[in-house]
Amino acid sequence: MSNSCCISHIFTDAASTNPHRVAVIHSAARFISDSPQPPPSPVHDGDTVFTFAELSSSIDSLSFRLRRILLDVPGHNNDPHLITPPPPTKQPPGITTTDKLEEAESSDVYTPKVLALYMPPSVEYIISVLSVLRIGEAFLPLDPSWPRDRVLSIVSSSNVSLVIACGSSFDQFGCAPLRRSHWLVQSSIALPVLFFSMSERLSDVTAPSSSLVWPCEKEKQRKFCYLMYTSGSTGKPKGICGTEQGLLNRFKWMQEHYPVVGEQRFAFKTSVGFIDHLQEFLGATLSSTPLVIPPFTLLKENMISILGFLEAYSISRLVAVPSMIRAILPTLQHRGHNKLKSCLKLVVLSGEPFPVSLWDSLHKLLPETCFLNLYGSTEVSGDCTYFDCSELPKLLETENIGSVPIGKPISNCKILLLGDEDKPSEGEICVGGLCLSQGYLHSSVDSQSYVKLHNNSLCNHLTSDCGSQLYYRTGDYGRRLSSGDLIFVGRRDRTVKLNGQRMALEEIETTLVLNPYITEAVVIYNRDQTELASLDSFLVLNKDTKPDEDVIYSIRNWISDKLPSVMIPNHFVLVESLPSTSSGKVDYEALARLKCPRTYGQDMMHTNETNSLLDTIKKAICDALMVKEVSDDDDFFAIGGDSLAAAHLSHSLGIDMRLIYQFRSPSKLVICISEKKGKLREDMQHNTIQKPDHKTESQNSNELVSRPSPFHYGVTSEPTPSRMQCEKNVSAKRLKIDSEQFSSKSMKDKISWDSGYSKMHCAFSRCNKVHYPNSCSNEGVNRGNWSVEFPRNQIVSIQELWKVHMESCVDASPLVVLKHSKTYLFIGSHSRKFFCIDAKSGSICWETILEGRIEGSAMVVGDFSQVVIGCYKGKLYFLDFLTGSLSWTFQAGAEIKCQPVVDTSSQLIWCGSHDHTLYALDYRSQRCVYKLQCGGSIFASPIIDEGRSSLYVASTSGRVTAVSIKDLPFHTLWVLELEAPIFGSLSIIPSSRNVICCLVDGQVVAMSPSGTIIWKDWRANICWALHVTCASFSGARVL
């Protein structure tokens, strides 16, 4: 039998021929390359490298292990890396075991078991895919970035037999290892989970070479080898059963027409939830070509850095969607690109229309690069037609077209146009041949998509089969050009492609109406003349919901937990009712003409010169977001902006893209730009603008101290403006009001406000936390308690000293600070007002109005010079301690409700947000130096163990993360996924350094510094916890 009959044979031949050749490189992004030529080695400091021999050995080991687990070999369920939950009470929805057995016995094919792979693009993912194929089963990719509800829905409907999870990650910039306490393990689906990690090197399981039958040599062939889900018009994702022959056919066609010649390197940068990722890594792995995996978090934060990645590793082949290429094109045009000219041999574009104008720009920049435009879908193994853009100049001589043709069928694929007989060159694109999938996992789903037609003929019988050859109706309409090439002309339904990913608008609408605020929802797809696309949602709220910005923020946050980010609408428009046509259907054209009213923020006063610049910025934002108008203080990302729109805006304004992430509103951008006219292209790797060095202000007033970009691309070191006060709409004032009328002098006189303890600087906050200045050494400090004792039999009363009207409800505890023998109290309310109050007299020292309501407590910085407070709009304010004047603001992606935490040793402020991110802010240089994705909203303040240089943070997903904060770059020590959300702050027991947290279900959990759960039970251990805590602290402390 030919060794090219299955993927497993092809890989085995490739690995045995080149055992010591580099197979996979995990980029650590630690390299620094300022030289004009690419480094001679494809590997940089910090990278993790795997050879083909290591891959082959790991695949043999994992394959044998998986076969034993699936066959339930006695004793193998004791595998320390396998978690086997109790059997579920009922069979999950999907194809039942009985159905599968009957199907296998009645045909020459068998239905394979489905193994879910919950991991990002990684060497573990590649090994897992090839291992599942080796044992003759099917794999189901699960993207860890998907919301929890989507993952559980897909797993439960797929009859999954086993989940293989990545127990480690070589990407140190955001992908956390999956542990036993992860929600996937603890969920109600009750599936066995196997942890697989190349970093831990699981013990090898040696198997005889003949113990596993090759998939191609079995008596019966498997029906499908992979299961992938796409968005469905019914509101639920559809599972597509892809075949091995479809993957092999696509690989062999590429090898025949565009073979790998000489030393080349491929990139694995596509999400595992997107069909294109399969050929991205199979094309390299099966052809013995090194595959480089970039740090995904850095690429998401700064899309432009992909250019530096391509050059640093001399990537020769790239798979991308046109929208991504369009976003990086301005940077490519303004920077040198000699490295790309020499290394980038082939660019494969697919997923959405490829404009001729974009090709023209690319061809001028990279004249030696071959550009392929591929067309297909998950139902046809990803790709079924191709067009080589080298033929485009000749075609344009006779054809007037705006988009690049999708071309002709690849080998062993057939294309028919289903339409009217009088228009034989136009119709719905139907695909048949080896690329065709086996259909949907559940036959009841969209059964009309697969029809039988006559080969090489046109058929107009749209309601019944009219031939013997099976074809897939794509829903796309095409036209055949005189050259024989097909060109895409549109869709038949409400399925669209955005950023290369197909989605049904009905699924988004179905999800939206599940929100308790919404009664009706419609989503439409918009694409302007500049080819920028967006999703606009029109919502009808229930009668009890007030239509304001808080509702929109709430809906946006809610749906982000339900759908992948690409499916979240860019705009949310609140309407009283949906327009309808004469037949009573929704009038989508009328909705497309509606514009979102902008009511957020307040206008500012500007000079004529500033107004001109402000108008330019606002017009550019309108163009980027395809809206009619924006206000001065609209948050670019809150009103629909994303990374692609930010790239468009940065090009229009001639500024660095990362400025938009720091200065997110027109009013902020105008202040940043006005001091330095012209283009600003600075390095903002850490979202920062530094203060000038006042000691040398005459020389350096416009200079920036910055760190290099990870890839040193698209960034210059031109002078930048000095830091100014950007928040003009935040007012601060001193009040002359004395609250003496509310005070009780008799009680105040009995309190020793001038005690020796109050002479030092000190701050008291929630949970009896005490903070001292960073200049105050722990040695020689008397940490006493200020308390009053009363006999138990004596009746005491609480008497009011003073009161201050907060104008609205107060959610947060006050911050009490002792400084210069005075005692200050800092507190805010929903009125958006933040007060500094003299704790002795009750008089207001100063008052500031923030942009959003205040739901968290304040904190002081290390030297007690500033007070830090967050608000509902996601802003963190750094205010002068004595005056309340604004020093700096930092904009998070969503509300801030937790109290910031100060790390006096490194002079950082740590703060979490509802955008699921923990931020480390250097308040001296006014920049963000670190971000950590925490898997859920952060209500609880993080806690720092200074002795171990560790930080612990919890989120509402139940995740607890430990971070080493000894030196930059910080890194994750461990991640623990608990069973219920965490809203309360964590605590540390000083004697053992154990971490205590409380879950919303009433459990109290104790964790060791290494991440091991010591105990978790309310009834059995709470008394012990209180005893240890009280013995460890100098005063009682309630958990």
Residue pairs with C-beta under 8 A, 6 or more apart in sequence:
1 216
1 217
2 9
3 9
3 10
3 12
3 13
4 10
4 248
4 252
5 216
6 133
6 214
6 215
6 216
6 244
6 248
7 130
7 133
7 244
7 247
7 248
7 282
7 286
8 130
8 133
8 134
8 214
8 215
8 216
9 214
9 216
10 248
10 251
10 286
11 56
11 59
11 130
11 285
11 286
12 56
14 52
14 285
14 286
14 287
14 288
15 23
15 52
15 53
15 55
15 56
15 288
16 56
17 288
18 52
18 288
19 51
19 52
19 53
19 56
20 51
20 52
20 53
21 51
21 52
21 288
21 290
22 42
22 43
22 49
22 50
22 51
22 290
23 50
23 51
23 52
23 54
23 55
23 285
23 288
23 290
23 291
24 49
24 50
24 55
24 123
24 126
24 290
24 291
24 292
24 293
25 42
25 43
25 47
25 48
25 49
25 50
25 290
25 291
25 292
25 293
25 313
26 47
26 48
26 49
26 122
26 123
26 170
26 171
26 293
27 44
27 47
27 292
27 293
27 294
27 295
27 309
27 313
28 44
28 45
28 46
28 47
28 48
28 170
28 172
28 295
29 46
29 173
29 294
29 295
29 298
29 710
29 711
30 44
30 45
30 46
30 47
31 39
31 44
31 45
31 46
31 312
32 708
32 712
33 39
33 311
33 312
33 712
34 712
36 338
36 339
37 339
38 311
38 312
38 313
38 314
38 339
38 342
38 343
39 312
42 265
42 290
42 292
42 313
42 314
43 49
44 312
48 123
48 170
48 199
50 123
50 198
52 288
55 123
55 126
55 127
55 130
55 285
57 204
58 127
58 198
59 127
59 130
59 131
59 134
60 207
61 202
61 204
61 205
61 206
61 207
62 127
62 128
62 131
62 196
63 131
63 134
63 135
63 207
63 212
64 205
64 206
64 207
64 211
64 212
65 76
65 79
65 194
65 205
66 115
66 131
66 132
66 135
66 137
66 162
66 164
66 194
67 135
67 212
68 76
68 205
69 76
69 77
69 79
69 82
69 162
69 192
69 194
70 113
70 135
70 137
70 161
70 162
76 82
77 84
79 194
81 167
81 194
81 195
81 196
81 202
82 192
82 193
82 194
82 195
83 180
83 185
83 192
83 193
83 194
83 195
84 192
85 185
85 190
85 191
85 192
86 190
87 190
88 188
88 189
88 190
91 97
92 155
92 156
92 157
92 159
92 160
92 189
93 156
93 157
94 156
94 157
94 158
94 159
94 441
94 442
95 111
95 159
95 441
95 442
96 159
97 159
99 111
100 110
100 111
100 159
103 109
103 110
103 111
103 223
104 110
104 111
104 220
107 220
108 220
108 221
109 220
109 221
109 222
109 223
110 220
110 221
110 222
110 223
111 222
111 223
112 136
112 137
112 138
112 222
112 223
112 224
112 225
113 137
113 138
113 161
113 162
114 137
114 138
114 139
114 140
114 158
114 159
114 160
114 161
114 227
115 128
115 132
115 137
115 138
115 139
115 140
115 160
115 161
115 162
115 163
115 164
116 139
116 140
116 141
116 142
116 155
116 158
116 160
116 162
116 163
116 164
116 191
117 125
117 128
117 129
117 132
117 139
117 140
117 141
117 142
117 163
117 164
117 272
118 142
118 144
118 151
118 163
118 164
118 165
118 166
118 178
118 184
119 125
119 128
119 142
119 144
119 164
119 165
119 166
119 178
119 272
120 143
120 144
120 145
120 166
120 169
120 171
120 175
120 272
120 296
121 268
121 269
121 270
121 271
121 272
121 277
121 281
121 293
121 296
122 166
122 169
122 170
122 171
122 293
123 170
123 198
123 293
124 166
124 168
124 196
124 197
124 198
125 141
125 166
125 272
125 281
126 281
126 285
126 291
127 196
127 198
128 139
128 164
128 196
129 139
129 281
130 285
132 138
132 139
132 164
133 139
133 215
133 225
133 244
134 212
134 215
135 212
135 215
136 213
136 215
136 218
136 222
137 161
137 222
138 222
138 224
138 225
138 226
138 227
138 241
139 225
139 226
139 227
140 154
140 155
140 158
140 160
140 226
140 227
140 228
141 226
141 228
141 272
141 273
141 277
142 151
142 154
142 155
142 163
142 272
142 273
143 271
143 272
143 273
143 564
144 175
144 178
145 271
145 564
145 565
146 273
146 564
147 560
147 561
147 562
147 563
147 564
148 183
148 561
148 957
149 561
149 562
150 237
150 562
150 563
150 564
151 184
152 184
152 187
152 189
153 236
153 237
154 229
154 237
154 239
155 163
155 189
155 191
156 189
157 236
157 239
157 441
157 442
158 227
158 239
158 441
160 191
161 191
161 192
162 191
162 192
162 193
162 194
163 184
163 191
163 192
163 193
163 194
164 193
164 194
164 196
165 178
165 182
165 184
165 185
165 193
165 194
165 195
165 196
166 177
166 178
166 195
166 196
166 197
167 177
167 178
167 179
167 195
167 196
167 197
167 199
167 200
168 177
168 197
168 198
168 199
168 200
169 175
169 176
169 177
169 199
170 199
170 293
171 293
171 295
171 296
171 297
172 295
172 969
172 971
172 972
173 295
173 296
173 297
173 298
174 296
174 297
174 931
174 932
174 933
175 296
175 297
176 933
176 935
176 959
176 961
176 972
176 975
177 197
177 972
177 974
177 975
178 184
178 195
178 975
178 977
179 195
179 974
179 975
179 976
179 977
179 1011
180 195
181 976
181 977
181 978
181 979
181 1013
182 977
183 957
183 958
183 977
183 979
184 193
184 977
185 193
185 977
186 977
186 979
196 202
215 221
215 222
215 244
222 244
223 241
223 438
224 241
224 242
224 243
224 437
224 438
225 242
225 243
225 244
225 247
226 241
226 242
226 247
226 278
227 239
227 240
227 241
227 242
227 441
228 239
228 240
228 242
228 273
228 275
228 378
229 237
229 238
229 239
229 240
229 273
230 237
230 238
230 240
230 377
230 378
230 502
230 503
231 237
231 238
231 495
231 502
231 503
231 504
231 507
231 567
232 238
232 445
232 446
232 504
232 506
232 507
233 446
233 493
233 494
233 495
233 504
233 506
233 507
234 445
234 446
234 504
234 506
234 507
234 510
235 504
235 506
235 507
235 509
235 510
235 511
236 507
236 510
237 507
238 440
238 441
238 445
238 446
239 440
239 441
239 442
239 445
240 378
240 379
240 437
240 439
240 440
240 441
241 437
241 438
241 439
241 440
241 441
242 275
242 378
242 381
242 437
242 438
243 381
243 436
243 437
243 438
245 434
246 380
246 381
246 434
246 435
246 436
246 437
247 278
247 279
247 282
247 381
249 381
249 410
249 411
249 412
249 413
249 433
249 434
249 435
250 279
250 381
250 382
250 383
250 410
250 435
251 279
251 282
251 283
251 286
252 411
253 410
253 411
253 412
254 279
254 283
255 287
256 411
258 346
258 370
258 372
260 287
260 289
264 289
264 290
264 316
264 317
264 345
265 289
265 290
265 291
265 292
265 313
265 314
265 315
265 316
265 317
266 280
266 281
266 283
266 284
266 289
266 290
266 291
266 292
266 315
266 316
266 317
267 280
267 291
267 292
267 293
267 294
267 309
267 310
267 313
267 315
267 317
267 318
267 319
268 277
268 280
268 281
268 284
268 291
268 292
268 293
268 294
269 280
269 293
269 294
269 296
269 299
269 306
269 318
269 319
270 276
270 277
270 280
270 319
271 277
273 501
273 564
274 351
274 500
274 501
275 376
275 377
275 378
275 381
275 382
276 319
276 350
276 351
276 382
276 500
278 382
279 319
279 382
279 383
280 319
281 291
283 289
283 317
284 290
284 291
285 291
292 309
292 313
292 315
294 306
294 309
295 710
297 933
298 305
298 710
299 305
299 306
299 309
300 643
301 931
302 657
302 658
302 685
302 709
302 710
303 324
303 327
303 328
303 643
303 644
303 647
303 657
304 328
304 331
304 647
304 657
304 713
304 714
305 709
305 710
305 711
305 713
305 714
306 324
306 328
307 328
307 331
307 332
307 335
307 340
307 711
307 713
307 714
308 709
308 710
308 711
308 712
308 713
308 714
309 315
309 711
310 318
310 339
310 340
310 343
310 344
311 339
311 340
311 343
311 711
311 713
312 711
314 339
314 342
314 343
315 343
315 344
316 343
316 344
316 345
316 346
317 344
317 345
317 346
317 347
317 348
318 344
318 346
318 347
318 348
319 348
319 350
320 347
320 348
320 349
320 500
321 349
321 350
321 351
321 352
321 499
321 500
322 349
322 351
322 352
322 353
322 354
322 355
322 358
322 500
322 531
323 352
323 498
323 499
323 500
323 531
323 533
323 644
324 499
324 500
324 644
325 347
325 349
325 358
325 362
326 358
326 531
326 644
326 647
327 643
327 644
327 647
327 648
328 647
329 358
329 361
329 362
330 647
330 650
330 651
331 713
331 714
332 340
332 365
333 361
333 365
335 713
335 714
337 365
337 366
340 366
340 369
341 366
341 367
341 368
341 369
344 366
344 369
345 368
345 369
345 370
346 369
346 370
346 371
346 372
347 362
347 366
347 369
347 370
347 371
347 372
348 372
348 374
349 371
349 372
349 373
349 374
350 373
350 374
350 375
350 376
350 382
350 383
350 500
351 497
351 499
351 500
351 501
352 497
352 498
352 499
352 500
352 533
353 403
353 404
353 488
353 531
354 373
354 403
354 404
355 402
355 403
355 404
355 531
356 392
356 396
356 401
356 402
356 403
356 404
357 402
358 531
359 371
359 389
359 392
359 404
362 369
362 371
363 371
363 389
370 388
370 389
370 390
371 388
371 389
371 390
372 386
372 387
372 388
372 389
373 386
373 387
373 389
373 404
373 405
373 406
373 407
374 382
374 383
374 385
374 386
374 406
375 383
375 384
375 385
375 386
375 406
375 407
375 486
375 488
376 382
376 383
376 384
376 385
376 431
376 435
377 472
377 474
377 502
378 437
378 502
379 431
379 436
379 437
379 449
379 472
379 474
380 413
380 431
380 435
380 436
380 437
380 472
380 474
381 435
381 436
381 437
383 410
383 435
384 409
384 410
384 413
384 415
384 431
384 433
384 435
385 406
385 407
385 408
385 409
385 410
385 413
385 415
385 486
386 406
386 407
386 408
386 410
387 404
387 405
387 406
387 407
387 408
387 485
388 407
389 404
392 404
395 401
395 405
395 481
395 483
395 485
398 482
398 483
399 481
399 482
399 483
401 481
401 487
403 487
403 488
405 481
405 483
405 485
405 486
405 487
406 478
406 485
406 486
406 487
406 488
407 485
407 486
408 415
408 484
408 485
408 486
409 415
409 433
410 435
412 433
412 434
412 435
413 431
413 432
413 433
413 434
413 435
414 431
414 432
414 433
414 455
414 456
414 469
414 471
415 429
415 430
415 431
415 486
416 427
416 429
416 430
416 432
416 453
416 455
416 456
416 457
416 458
416 459
416 471
417 424
417 425
417 426
417 427
417 428
417 429
417 430
417 458
417 478
417 480
418 427
418 428
418 429
418 430
418 453
418 458
418 459
418 460
418 462
418 473
419 426
419 427
419 428
419 458
419 460
419 477
420 426
420 427
420 460
421 458
421 460
424 458
425 479
425 480
426 477
426 478
426 479
426 480
426 489
427 458
427 477
427 478
428 473
428 474
428 475
428 476
428 477
428 478
428 492
429 474
429 476
429 477
429 478
429 486
429 488
430 451
430 453
430 471
430 472
430 473
430 474
431 471
431 472
431 474
432 453
432 455
432 469
432 470
432 471
432 472
436 470
436 471
436 472
437 472
439 450
440 446
440 447
440 449
448 473
449 472
449 473
449 475
450 470
450 471
450 472
450 473
451 465
451 470
451 471
451 473
452 465
452 466
452 467
452 468
452 469
452 470
452 471
453 459
453 465
453 466
453 467
453 469
453 471
454 466
454 467
454 468
454 469
455 467
455 469
457 467
459 466
459 467
475 491
475 492
475 493
475 495
476 488
476 490
476 491
476 492
477 488
477 489
477 490
477 491
477 492
478 486
478 487
478 488
478 489
479 486
479 487
479 489
480 486
481 487
493 504
494 504
494 505
494 506
494 525
495 502
495 503
495 504
495 505
496 502
496 503
496 505
496 525
497 503
498 525
498 533
498 535
498 566
498 567
499 533
499 566
499 644
501 564
501 566
503 566
503 567
505 523
505 524
505 525
505 535
507 563
507 567
508 521
508 523
508 535
508 537
508 563
508 567
508 569
509 521
509 522
509 523
511 559
511 562
511 563
512 518
512 521
512 523
512 537
512 539
512 555
512 559
513 519
513 520
513 521
514 562
515 555
515 558
515 559
516 542
517 541
517 542
517 545
517 551
517 554
517 555
518 539
518 540
518 541
518 542
518 555
519 540
519 541
519 542
520 539
520 540
520 577
520 578
521 537
521 538
521 539
521 540
522 537
522 538
522 578
522 586
522 588
522 591
523 535
523 536
523 537
523 538
523 569
524 535
524 536
524 538
524 588
524 591
524 592
525 533
525 534
525 535
525 536
526 533
526 534
526 535
526 536
526 592
526 626
527 533
527 534
528 626
530 623
530 648
532 624
532 626
532 644
532 645
532 648
534 570
534 571
534 625
534 626
534 640
534 645
535 567
535 568
535 569
535 570
535 571
536 569
536 570
536 571
536 573
536 591
536 592
536 596
537 569
537 571
537 572
537 573
538 573
538 575
538 578
538 591
538 594
539 555
539 572
539 573
539 574
539 575
540 574
540 575
540 576
540 577
540 578
541 547
541 551
541 574
545 551
547 574
549 599
549 600
550 872
551 574
552 572
552 574
553 638
553 872
553 894
553 895
555 572
556 568
556 572
556 638
557 894
557 895
557 914
557 937
559 568
559 569
560 568
569 640
570 625
570 640
570 641
570 642
570 645
571 596
571 625
571 627
571 639
571 640
572 596
573 594
573 596
573 597
575 594
578 586
578 587
578 591
579 586
579 587
579 590
579 591
580 586
580 587
581 587
595 627
595 628
595 629
596 627
596 628
596 639
598 627
598 629
598 630
598 631
598 634
598 639
599 631
600 631
600 633
600 634
600 635
600 638
600 639
601 631
601 632
601 633
601 634
601 665
601 667
601 729
601 851
602 631
602 632
602 633
602 729
603 631
603 632
604 632
604 633
604 667
604 728
604 729
605 728
606 614
606 670
609 674
610 670
610 674
613 670
613 673
613 674
614 632
614 666
614 667
614 670
616 653
617 653
617 666
617 669
617 670
617 673
618 629
618 630
618 632
618 666
620 649
620 652
620 653
621 627
621 630
621 634
621 636
621 641
621 649
621 666
622 628
622 629
622 630
623 648
623 652
624 641
624 645
624 646
624 648
624 649
624 652
625 636
625 639
625 640
625 641
625 645
627 639
627 640
630 639
630 666
631 666
632 665
632 666
632 667
633 665
633 666
633 667
633 729
633 851
634 665
634 666
635 664
635 665
635 873
635 874
635 891
636 645
636 646
636 649
636 660
636 664
636 665
637 664
637 893
638 664
641 649
641 660
646 657
646 660
646 661
647 657
649 660
650 656
650 657
650 659
650 660
653 669
653 673
654 678
654 679
654 680
655 669
655 673
655 679
655 680
655 681
656 680
656 681
656 682
656 683
656 684
656 714
656 715
657 714
658 684
658 685
658 687
659 669
659 672
659 680
659 682
659 684
660 669
661 684
661 687
662 668
662 684
662 687
662 688
662 689
662 891
663 669
663 671
663 672
663 726
664 891
667 726
667 728
667 729
668 726
668 727
671 724
671 726
671 728
672 680
672 689
672 721
672 724
672 726
673 680
673 721
674 721
675 702
675 721
675 722
675 724
676 702
676 719
676 720
676 721
679 718
680 718
680 720
681 714
681 715
681 716
681 718
682 704
682 706
682 715
682 716
682 717
682 718
682 720
683 704
683 706
683 707
683 708
683 709
683 715
683 716
683 717
684 706
684 715
685 706
685 707
685 708
685 709
685 710
685 715
686 706
686 707
686 927
686 928
686 929
687 890
687 927
687 928
688 706
688 922
688 925
688 926
688 927
688 928
689 704
689 720
689 721
689 723
689 926
689 927
690 704
690 705
690 706
690 723
690 925
690 926
690 927
691 722
691 723
691 924
691 925
691 926
692 700
692 701
692 702
692 703
692 722
692 723
693 700
701 722
702 719
702 720
702 721
702 722
703 719
703 720
704 717
704 719
704 720
705 925
706 717
708 715
709 715
723 888
723 926
725 885
725 886
726 889
727 851
727 877
727 886
727 889
729 851
730 848
730 849
730 850
730 851
730 877
730 886
730 889
731 848
731 849
732 846
732 847
732 848
732 879
732 883
732 884
732 885
732 886
733 846
733 847
733 848
733 884
734 845
734 846
734 883
734 884
735 844
735 846
735 847
737 843
737 844
738 841
738 843
739 802
739 803
739 804
739 841
739 842
739 843
739 844
740 802
740 841
740 842
740 843
742 800
742 802
742 803
742 804
742 842
743 801
743 802
743 841
743 842
744 799
744 800
744 801
744 802
747 799
747 801
748 801
748 840
748 841
753 823
753 840
754 821
755 786
757 782
757 784
757 786
757 818
758 818
758 821
758 823
759 821
760 772
760 776
760 781
760 818
761 772
761 773
761 776
761 817
761 818
761 819
761 820
761 864
762 770
762 771
762 772
762 817
762 818
763 770
763 771
763 772
763 815
763 816
763 817
763 818
763 859
763 860
763 864
764 770
764 771
764 815
764 816
764 817
765 771
765 813
765 815
765 816
765 857
765 858
765 859
765 899
766 813
766 857
766 899
766 941
766 985
767 985
767 987
767 1037
768 1033
768 1035
768 1037
770 783
771 859
771 860
771 902
771 904
772 778
772 781
772 904
773 862
773 863
773 864
773 904
774 862
774 863
774 904
774 905
774 907
775 863
783 1034
785 1034
785 1035
787 1035
790 796
801 842
802 841
802 842
803 842
804 835
804 837
804 842
804 844
806 827
806 828
806 829
806 831
806 833
806 835
807 829
807 831
807 833
808 829
808 830
808 831
808 853
809 829
809 830
810 827
810 828
810 829
810 830
811 829
811 830
811 854
811 855
811 856
812 827
812 828
812 854
812 855
812 856
812 857
812 858
812 899
813 827
813 857
814 825
814 826
814 827
814 857
815 825
815 826
815 827
815 857
815 858
815 859
815 860
815 867
816 823
816 824
816 825
816 826
816 839
817 823
817 824
817 825
817 826
817 860
817 864
817 881
818 824
819 864
819 881
822 838
822 840
823 838
823 839
823 840
824 836
824 837
824 838
824 839
824 845
825 835
825 836
825 837
825 838
825 839
826 834
826 835
826 836
826 837
826 858
826 867
826 869
827 834
827 835
827 837
827 857
827 858
828 834
828 835
828 850
828 854
828 858
828 869
828 871
829 853
829 854
830 853
830 854
830 855
831 853
832 849
832 850
832 851
832 852
832 853
832 854
832 871
833 847
833 848
833 849
833 850
833 854
834 847
834 848
834 849
834 850
834 854
834 858
834 869
834 877
834 879
834 884
835 844
835 846
835 847
836 844
836 845
836 846
836 847
836 867
836 881
836 884
837 843
837 844
837 845
838 844
838 845
845 882
845 884
846 883
846 884
847 884
848 877
848 879
848 884
848 886
850 869
850 871
850 873
850 875
850 877
851 871
851 873
851 875
852 871
852 872
852 873
852 874
852 875
852 895
853 871
853 872
854 869
854 870
854 871
854 872
855 871
855 872
855 895
855 897
856 869
856 870
856 896
856 897
856 898
856 899
856 900
857 899
858 867
858 868
858 869
858 899
858 900
859 867
859 868
859 869
859 899
859 900
859 901
859 902
859 909
860 866
860 867
860 868
860 881
860 902
861 867
861 868
861 878
861 902
861 907
861 909
861 923
862 902
862 903
862 904
862 907
864 881
865 880
865 881
866 878
866 879
866 880
866 881
866 887
866 923
867 878
867 879
867 880
867 881
868 876
868 877
868 878
868 879
868 900
868 902
868 909
868 911
868 923
869 876
869 877
869 879
869 900
870 876
870 877
870 892
870 896
870 897
870 898
870 900
870 911
870 913
871 877
871 895
871 896
872 895
872 896
872 897
873 895
874 891
874 892
874 893
874 894
874 895
874 896
874 913
874 914
874 915
875 889
875 890
875 891
875 892
875 896
876 889
876 890
876 891
876 892
876 896
876 900
876 909
876 911
876 919
876 921
877 886
877 888
877 889
878 886
878 887
878 888
878 889
878 890
878 923
878 926
879 885
879 886
879 887
880 886
880 887
887 923
888 923
888 926
890 919
890 921
890 928
892 911
892 913
892 915
892 917
892 919
893 913
893 914
893 915
893 917
894 913
894 914
894 915
894 937
895 913
895 914
896 911
896 912
896 913
896 914
897 914
897 939
898 911
898 912
898 938
898 939
898 940
898 941
898 985
899 941
899 985
900 909
900 910
900 911
900 941
901 909
901 910
901 911
901 941
901 942
901 943
901 944
902 908
902 909
902 910
903 909
903 910
903 920
903 944
903 951
903 965
905 946
905 949
906 965
907 922
907 923
907 924
908 920
908 921
908 922
908 923
908 929
908 965
909 920
909 921
909 923
910 918
910 919
910 920
910 921
910 942
910 944
910 951
910 953
911 918
911 919
911 921
912 918
912 919
912 934
912 937
912 938
912 939
912 940
912 941
912 942
912 953
912 955
913 919
913 937
913 938
914 937
914 938
915 937
916 933
916 934
916 935
916 936
916 937
916 938
916 955
917 931
917 932
917 933
917 934
917 938
918 931
918 932
918 934
918 938
918 942
918 953
918 961
919 928
919 930
919 931
920 928
920 929
920 930
920 931
920 965
920 970
921 927
921 928
921 929
922 928
922 929
929 968
930 968
930 969
930 970
932 953
932 961
932 963
932 970
932 972
934 953
934 954
934 955
934 957
934 959
934 961
935 955
935 957
935 959
935 977
936 955
936 956
936 957
936 958
936 959
936 981
937 955
937 956
938 953
938 954
938 955
938 956
939 955
939 956
939 982
939 983
939 984
940 953
940 954
940 955
940 982
940 983
940 984
940 985
940 986
940 997
941 985
941 986
942 951
942 952
942 953
942 954
942 986
943 951
943 952
943 953
943 985
943 986
943 987
943 988
943 995
944 950
944 951
944 952
944 965
945 951
945 952
945 988
945 993
945 1009
947 993
948 993
948 1009
949 964
949 965
949 966
950 962
950 963
950 964
950 965
950 973
950 1009
951 962
951 963
951 965
952 960
952 961
952 962
952 963
952 986
952 988
952 995
953 960
953 961
953 963
953 986
954 960
954 961
954 982
954 986
954 997
955 961
955 981
955 982
956 981
956 982
956 983
957 977
957 981
958 977
958 978
958 979
958 980
958 981
958 982
958 999
959 975
959 976
959 977
959 978
960 975
960 976
960 978
960 982
960 986
960 995
960 997
960 1007
961 972
961 974
961 975
961 976
962 972
962 973
962 974
962 975
962 1009
962 1011
963 970
963 971
963 972
963 973
964 970
964 971
964 972
964 973
973 1011
974 1010
974 1011
975 1011
976 1007
976 1011
976 1013
978 997
978 999
978 1005
978 1016
979 999
979 1001
979 1003
980 999
980 1000
980 1001
980 1003
981 999
981 1000
982 997
982 998
982 999
982 1000
983 1000
984 997
984 998
986 995
986 996
986 997
987 995
987 996
987 997
987 1029
987 1037
987 1039
988 994
988 995
988 996
989 996
989 1006
989 1028
989 1029
989 1032
990 1032
990 1033
991 1028
991 1031
991 1032
992 1008
992 1028
993 1009
994 1006
994 1007
994 1008
994 1009
994 1014
995 1006
995 1007
995 1008
995 1009
996 1004
996 1005
996 1006
996 1007
996 1025
996 1029
996 1039
997 1004
997 1005
997 1007
998 1004
998 1005
998 1039
999 1005
1002 1018
1003 1016
1003 1017
1003 1018
1004 1016
1004 1017
1004 1018
1004 1021
1004 1022
1004 1025
1004 1039
1005 1013
1005 1015
1005 1016
1006 1013
1006 1014
1006 1015
1006 1016
1006 1021
1006 1025
1007 1013
1007 1014
1008 1014
1015 1021
1022 1039
1025 1039
1026 1039
1029 1037
1029 1039
1030 1036
1030 1037
